């Protein structure tokens, strides 16, 4: 094993200017069939409630393969503990030996998920956006907004969450966030979700909801929705008829999304046909497959694909390797 990296060092090694591009390329390679990404492994717990996701794979030609284990235990917040945790293990493709152990505590998963949201908005959202809507109050809700800064020109954001105290805390946190202050975006808390939906042209849903939150009749023309909370069986943030109303439904992975994403309910209820779903990598590579008119409604169903974990793990490893080589030359 070459190195065991803890969270603080990992944070110092992630180049955010390169991250969006790395995730974009990863999605393209995935859609081109240049990756080996088996189905997601799940573990579920009732008391206390929690779930564990196991994702792994490799990209053709890479020197590594990557295994990621990420957990979410929802009662941890009551104990003043982080809800999420995780680890990534980077193996040699030549020997199978462990090269790096990334003790990221789930941070890399959070960041690559937020980066995917930025990629989806970059390629599917309208150029003119009067307001961004963030649905949810967790870590991912904050990160989604932060990473949108680099791809969206907007100066107003509406926040909605089920818990008013958590919603207020998140709004205050964002207003005190240096990156958000530098952006100059106005953060507003709203009590009514329908009001947020009717005002926003870019909406990001980040909740573990198990019954739909957003109704089709409230979504205005030209809206893009990135739904990233339905990453497991039984979760659903969007009404199935909203996907039927959309002009474009785009999945990070068609096979995953019809199994446990927003697309699952829509296909099961015969609201959409599997053949109508586009894949994000294809939309990135062929922009004419994505939004072609400002009045179109587009939806990105993001369940999280192992290729994102592979790409961000590689960024960390290659940056660490570069630093060590630079030190050795001194």
MOZI-V296595 format. One record per residue. N is the residue number from 1. RES is the residue in one letter. SS is DSSP state (hx for helix, st for strand, lp for the rest). PSI is psi in degrees with one decimal (* if undefined). BURIAL is 1 if it has 24 or more other C-alpha atoms within 12 Angstrom, else 0. Layout:
BEGIN
[[N RES SS PSI BURIAL] [N RES SS PSI BURIAL]]
END
This chain:
BEGIN
[[1 X lp 129.5 0] [2 X lp -37.1 0] [3 X st 148.4 0] [4 X st 118.2 0] [5 X st 129.9 1] [6 X st 172.0 0] [7 X hx -48.5 0] [8 X hx -39.8 0] [9 X hx -40.2 0] [10 X hx -44.1 1] [11 X hx -36.8 1] [12 X hx -16.1 0] [13 X hx -11.4 1] [14 X lp 118.1 1] [15 X lp 102.9 1] [16 X hx -27.4 1] [17 X hx -24.5 0] [18 X hx -14.3 0] [19 X hx -48.2 1] [20 X hx -45.5 1] [21 X hx -39.2 1] [22 X hx -40.7 1] [23 X hx -40.3 1] [24 X hx -50.3 1] [25 X hx -40.0 1] [26 X hx -43.6 1] [27 X hx -40.2 1] [28 X hx -47.8 1] [29 X hx -38.2 1] [30 X hx -47.6 1] [31 X hx -25.0 1] [32 X lp -5.5 0] [33 X lp 23.0 0] [34 X lp 15.3 0] [35 X st 157.7 1] [36 X st 103.7 1] [37 X lp 97.4 1] [38 X lp 167.3 0] [39 X lp 151.6 0] [40 X lp 140.2 1] [41 X st 139.3 1] [42 X st 144.0 0] [43 X st 136.1 0] [44 X st 142.8 0] [45 X st 143.2 0] [46 X lp -43.1 0] [47 X lp 101.4 0] [48 X lp 162.5 0] [49 X lp 133.4 0] [50 X st 164.6 0] [51 X st 153.0 1] [52 X st 132.8 1] [53 X st 133.7 1] [54 X st 116.5 1] [55 X st 143.7 1] [56 X st 162.4 1] [57 X st -169.9 1] [58 X st 164.5 1] [59 X st 137.2 1] [60 X lp 130.8 0] [61 X lp -11.9 0] [62 X lp 156.9 0] [63 X lp -4.2 0] [64 X st 157.5 1] [65 X st 156.8 1] [66 X st 137.4 1] [67 X st 128.9 1] [68 X st 133.6 1] [69 X st 122.8 1] [70 X st 137.1 1] [71 X st 156.0 1] [72 X st 116.4 1] [73 X st 109.6 1] [74 X hx -20.8 1] [75 X hx -4.2 0] [76 X hx -31.7 0] [77 X hx -33.4 0] [78 X hx -22.2 0] [79 X hx 9.0 0] [80 X lp 36.4 0] [81 X lp 152.5 0] [82 X lp 139.6 0] [83 X lp -37.1 1] [84 X st 151.3 1] [85 X st 171.0 1] [86 X st 174.3 1] [87 X st 148.1 1] [88 X st 137.3 1] [89 X st 125.3 1] [90 X st 120.0 1] [91 X st 154.5 1] [92 X st 133.0 0] [93 X lp -17.6 0] [94 X lp -40.2 0] [95 X lp -18.3 0] [96 X lp -0.3 0] [97 X lp 152.4 0] [98 X st 124.4 0] [99 X st -43.6 1] [100 X st 140.8 1] [101 X st 113.1 1] [102 X st 101.2 1] [103 X st 71.7 1] [104 X lp -6.7 1] [105 X lp 29.2 1] [106 X lp -3.8 1] [107 X hx -41.9 1] [108 X hx -38.6 1] [109 X hx -43.4 1] [110 X hx -45.0 1] [111 X hx -42.6 1] [112 X hx -28.7 1] [113 X hx -44.6 1] [114 X hx -38.0 1] [115 X hx -37.9 1] [116 X hx -38.0 1] [117 X hx -40.4 1] [118 X hx -40.4 1] [119 X hx -45.2 1] [120 X hx -44.2 1] [121 X hx -39.7 1] [122 X hx -38.9 1] [123 X hx -9.3 1] [124 X hx -24.7 1] [125 X lp 157.1 1] [126 X lp 154.0 1] [127 X lp -39.2 1] [128 X lp 117.8 1] [129 X lp 118.3 1] [130 X lp -32.3 1] [131 X lp 139.6 1] [132 X st 137.5 1] [133 X st 126.5 1] [134 X st 120.2 1] [135 X st 111.9 1] [136 X lp 163.3 1] [137 X lp 14.6 1] [138 X lp -169.5 1] [139 X hx -43.8 1] [140 X hx -36.0 1] [141 X hx -43.8 1] [142 X hx -47.0 1] [143 X hx -37.2 1] [144 X hx -43.9 1] [145 X hx -43.6 1] [146 X hx -44.1 1] [147 X hx -15.7 1] [148 X hx -20.3 1] [149 X lp -38.4 1] [150 X lp -9.8 1] [151 X lp -9.1 1] [152 X lp 134.1 1] [153 X lp 98.7 1] [154 X lp 147.3 1] [155 X lp 16.8 1] [156 X st 135.6 1] [157 X st 132.9 1] [158 X st 138.3 1] [159 X st 135.6 1] [160 X st 139.1 1] [161 X lp 158.0 1] [162 X lp -39.0 0] [163 X lp 115.5 0] [164 X hx -36.3 0] [165 X hx -44.7 0] [166 X hx -36.2 0] [167 X hx -42.7 1] [168 X hx -40.7 1] [169 X hx -41.8 0] [170 X hx -42.8 1] [171 X hx -43.5 1] [172 X hx -41.8 0] [173 X hx -44.1 1] [174 X hx -38.7 1] [175 X hx -25.7 1] [176 X hx -2.5 0] [177 X lp 126.4 0] [178 X hx -42.8 0] [179 X hx -41.2 0] [180 X hx -40.6 1] [181 X hx -41.9 0] [182 X hx -32.8 0] [183 X hx -37.3 1] [184 X lp 21.5 0] [185 X lp 138.0 1] [186 X st 122.7 1] [187 X st 125.1 1] [188 X st 138.7 1] [189 X st 132.3 1] [190 X lp 146.5 1] [191 X lp -19.1 0] [192 X lp 118.8 0] [193 X hx -39.7 1] [194 X hx -35.2 1] [195 X hx -43.7 0] [196 X hx -48.8 1] [197 X hx -39.6 1] [198 X hx -18.3 1] [199 X hx -17.3 1] [200 X lp 138.1 1] [201 X lp -12.6 1] [202 X st 117.9 1] [203 X st 132.7 1] [204 X st 122.6 1] [205 X st 130.5 1] [206 X lp 29.8 1] [207 X lp 162.6 1] [208 X lp 32.3 1] [209 X lp 144.8 1] [210 X lp 8.4 0] [211 X lp 145.7 0] [212 X lp 141.8 1] [213 X lp -34.2 1] [214 X st 128.8 1] [215 X lp 148.6 1] [216 X hx -37.1 1] [217 X hx -11.5 0] [218 X hx -8.9 1] [219 X lp 124.5 1] [220 X lp 161.2 1] [221 X lp 145.2 1] [222 X lp 3.0 1] [223 X lp 141.0 1] [224 X st 134.6 1] [225 X st 125.7 1] [226 X st 113.6 1] [227 X st 114.2 1] [228 X lp 8.1 1] [229 X lp -23.5 1] [230 X lp 71.6 1] [231 X lp 16.5 1] [232 X lp 159.9 1] [233 X lp 135.7 1] [234 X lp -14.4 0] [235 X lp 143.3 1] [236 X lp 125.9 1] [237 X lp -23.1 1] [238 X st 139.1 1] [239 X lp 141.3 1] [240 X hx -33.2 1] [241 X hx -17.4 1] [242 X hx -38.7 1] [243 X hx -34.8 1] [244 X hx -34.0 1] [245 X hx -27.2 1] [246 X lp 146.7 1] [247 X lp -28.1 1] [248 X st 126.7 1] [249 X st 119.5 1] [250 X st 127.3 1] [251 X st 143.0 1] [252 X lp -36.3 1] [253 X lp 115.5 1] [254 X hx -44.7 1] [255 X hx -39.8 1] [256 X hx -42.2 1] [257 X hx -32.8 1] [258 X hx -13.7 1] [259 X hx -43.4 1] [260 X hx 20.5 1] [261 X lp -165.1 1] [262 X hx -32.5 1] [263 X hx -25.8 1] [264 X hx -53.9 1] [265 X hx -40.1 1] [266 X hx -38.8 1] [267 X hx -43.8 1] [268 X hx -33.5 0] [269 X lp 8.2 0] [270 X lp 29.6 0] [271 X lp -32.6 0] [272 X lp 160.9 1] [273 X lp 140.7 0] [274 X hx -34.8 1] [275 X hx -16.7 0] [276 X hx -11.2 0] [277 X lp 131.0 1] [278 X st 162.8 1] [279 X st 140.5 1] [280 X hx -40.5 1] [281 X hx -36.8 1] [282 X hx -37.5 1] [283 X hx -38.3 1] [284 X hx -44.3 1] [285 X hx -36.4 0] [286 X lp 85.3 0] [287 X hx -26.9 0] [288 X hx -13.1 0] [289 X hx -15.2 1] [290 X lp -140.1 1] [291 X lp 129.3 1] [292 X lp -3.0 0] [293 X lp 145.2 0] [294 X lp -19.3 0] [295 X lp -5.9 0] [296 X lp 145.6 1] [297 X lp 126.9 1] [298 X st 146.2 1] [299 X st 130.9 1] [300 X st 120.5 1] [301 X st 107.2 1] [302 X lp 112.5 1] [303 X lp -8.5 1] [304 X lp 115.6 1] [305 X lp 143.2 1] [306 X hx -26.2 1] [307 X hx -28.8 1] [308 X hx -41.6 1] [309 X hx -40.1 1] [310 X hx -46.7 1] [311 X hx -42.3 1] [312 X hx -33.6 1] [313 X hx -39.4 1] [314 X hx -39.7 1] [315 X hx -43.9 1] [316 X hx -48.4 1] [317 X hx -46.1 1] [318 X hx -35.2 1] [319 X hx -40.7 0] [320 X hx -43.4 1] [321 X hx -43.2 0] [322 X hx -43.5 0] [323 X hx -42.2 0] [324 X hx -40.5 0] [325 X hx -38.3 0] [326 X hx -42.3 0] [327 X hx -39.8 0] [328 X hx -23.0 0] [329 X hx -14.9 0] [330 X lp * 0]]
END
